[in-house]
Amino acid sequence: MSELTPSQSVAIALREERRTMREGYAFLDEKCLLLAGEMLREVRAWEECARQLAPRLAAARAALARAIGRHGLDGLQVQPAAPGRWRLQVTPRQLLRVRLQSARLLGEAGAAEPAAWPSPEAQDCRAAHAALVAPLAELAAHSGNLARLHTEYRRTVRRVRALQNVLLPEIESSLRDVETSLEELEQDEAATLRRMRR
């Protein structure tokens, strides 16, 4: 039974609160759909990046194996790295207050210092790994977007469930109790009026 004092103003306030909660529920439900749609787009973009990256990864592994075969692990570790002239270009955007971004790595690997024991295998290994940098930056941006979208989606789903399973049923129950009490009061008043007329 509701602990509210039954009155028309309480009933009107409960109806208004129920209407507001239903609107909030509809908005959050729509937000879940929009977030899920954006997550699907990000997953597809991530998969496309990963698909394009796969042959480069395979080439880098093969080049690394050849370079280790030529120089050994210790010999390869002392090969000079190619200094890169890179600049990360991040383009931010928002979807329902979720910060999303796309990233592009601009620039190129520079020429390495001369090695004490140069070899084509070491040069191939250096070039193959430098070719991984740009697609990995793009992949990282999609991964970050997916993580933020997933967090917001889970938060929104919790709110939707709270409205659907807790708050709306409580309001409905309170409104039903108040309306029932008001009907009983009206019936008591009508019975009292009939008795007074007699």
GINORZI-V811473 format. One record per pair of residues at least 24 apart in sequence whose C-alpha atoms are under 8 Angstrom apart, sorted by the first residue. I is the first residue (numbers start at 1). J is the second residue. D is the distance in Angstrom with one decimal. If there is no record, write none. Layout:
i=I j=J d=D
i=I j=J d=D
This chain:
i=1 j=174 d=7.5
i=1 j=177 d=6.3
i=2 j=173 d=7.6
i=2 j=174 d=5.2
i=2 j=177 d=5.9
i=2 j=178 d=7.2
i=4 j=174 d=7.7
i=4 j=178 d=7.3
i=5 j=178 d=7.6
i=6 j=178 d=5.0
i=6 j=179 d=7.5
i=6 j=181 d=6.2
i=6 j=182 d=6.1
i=7 j=178 d=7.3
i=7 j=182 d=6.7
i=8 j=182 d=7.7
i=10 j=178 d=7.7
i=11 j=175 d=6.2
i=11 j=178 d=6.4
i=11 j=179 d=6.8
i=14 j=171 d=6.7
i=14 j=174 d=7.7
i=14 j=175 d=6.0
i=15 j=175 d=7.2
i=17 j=171 d=7.8
i=18 j=168 d=6.8
i=18 j=171 d=6.3
i=18 j=172 d=7.4
i=21 j=163 d=7.2
i=21 j=168 d=6.9
i=22 j=168 d=7.7
i=25 j=160 d=6.0
i=25 j=163 d=6.5
i=25 j=164 d=7.4
i=28 j=156 d=6.5
i=28 j=157 d=7.9
i=28 j=159 d=7.6
i=28 j=160 d=6.2
i=29 j=157 d=7.9
i=29 j=160 d=6.6
i=31 j=96 d=7.7
i=31 j=156 d=7.6
i=32 j=153 d=6.1
i=32 j=156 d=6.5
i=32 j=157 d=6.8
i=35 j=149 d=6.5
i=35 j=152 d=7.9
i=35 j=153 d=6.2
i=36 j=153 d=7.3
i=38 j=149 d=7.9
i=39 j=146 d=6.2
i=39 j=149 d=6.5
i=39 j=150 d=7.5
i=42 j=142 d=6.1
i=42 j=145 d=7.2
i=42 j=146 d=6.5
i=43 j=142 d=7.7
i=43 j=146 d=7.3
i=45 j=142 d=7.2
i=46 j=139 d=6.0
i=46 j=142 d=5.7
i=46 j=143 d=7.2
i=49 j=135 d=6.9
i=49 j=138 d=7.4
i=49 j=139 d=6.1
i=50 j=139 d=7.1
i=53 j=132 d=7.4
i=53 j=135 d=6.5
i=53 j=136 d=7.8
i=56 j=128 d=7.1
i=56 j=131 d=7.2
i=56 j=132 d=6.6
i=57 j=132 d=7.1
i=59 j=128 d=6.5
i=60 j=125 d=6.3
i=60 j=128 d=4.8
i=60 j=129 d=5.6
i=63 j=121 d=6.7
i=63 j=122 d=7.9
i=63 j=124 d=6.1
i=63 j=125 d=4.7
i=63 j=128 d=6.9
i=64 j=122 d=8.0
i=64 j=125 d=5.4
i=66 j=121 d=6.1
i=67 j=121 d=4.8
i=67 j=122 d=5.3
i=67 j=125 d=6.5
i=70 j=121 d=7.2
i=76 j=122 d=7.2
i=79 j=115 d=6.1
i=79 j=116 d=7.9
i=79 j=117 d=7.9
i=79 j=118 d=7.9
i=79 j=122 d=7.4
i=80 j=112 d=6.2
i=80 j=113 d=6.0
i=80 j=114 d=7.4
i=80 j=115 d=6.3
i=81 j=112 d=5.9
i=81 j=113 d=7.6
i=81 j=126 d=6.9
i=82 j=109 d=6.1
i=82 j=110 d=5.5
i=82 j=111 d=5.6
i=82 j=112 d=4.2
i=82 j=113 d=7.4
i=82 j=126 d=7.0
i=83 j=109 d=6.0
i=83 j=110 d=5.2
i=83 j=111 d=6.9
i=83 j=112 d=6.5
i=84 j=108 d=5.9
i=84 j=109 d=4.1
i=84 j=110 d=5.1
i=85 j=109 d=6.1
i=85 j=110 d=6.5
i=98 j=148 d=6.9
i=98 j=149 d=6.8
i=98 j=152 d=7.3
i=99 j=145 d=7.7
i=99 j=148 d=7.5
i=100 j=144 d=7.9
i=100 j=145 d=5.4
i=100 j=148 d=7.8
i=101 j=141 d=6.3
i=101 j=142 d=7.8
i=101 j=145 d=6.8
i=102 j=138 d=6.9
i=102 j=141 d=5.7
i=102 j=142 d=7.1
i=103 j=137 d=6.4
i=103 j=138 d=5.2
i=103 j=141 d=5.8
i=104 j=134 d=6.7
i=104 j=137 d=6.6
i=104 j=138 d=5.9
i=105 j=133 d=7.7
i=105 j=134 d=5.0
i=105 j=135 d=8.0
i=105 j=137 d=6.5
i=105 j=138 d=7.7
i=106 j=134 d=7.5
